[in-house]
Amino acid sequence: MRTFLFIVGGLAVLGGSLLVARWIGGAWPTTLAEVSKFFIPIWFCLSVLNILLGVKQAGYSIGEELPIFLLIFTIPAGAAAFLWWRSSG
């Protein structure tokens, strides 16, 4: 359940970032690309923090946490990469 919430949270943060950037102003394709470029490394850091907390506090091994990390990072980052790709060309 926590994994699902992280994924939904990541997608919500991406969507919220896009809405805020659009609200502040800017051309839509440029806004998509810029937000996506910033979202991916920030989401990677948050995903790494989640895996570290899982290993340190919950007592899971890296091998147990790695597939969860890949899911948590890849789905929202993949959505951001797709938006970046579609808005760049």
C-alpha positions, 0 to 999 in steps of 0.5 A: 500500500505504501508503494502505491501511495508513493507512486500516486504521490509522485504523479500528483507532485508532477501534476501539481508542479505542472499546474503551478508552472502553468499558472505562474506563466509560460509557454505550455511546451516549454513549461512541460520540458522545464518542469520535467527536467527538474522533477526527475532528479528531485524524484530520484533523490526522494526515492533514494531517501525512501530506500534508505529509510526502508533499509535503516528503519524498517530493517529491509535488505537492499535486495528487498528494497530495490524492486520497490525503489525501481517501481517508485522511481520509474513510474513517475519519472517515466511519466515526466520523461514522456512529457519532456520527450513529447514537448521537446520535439 
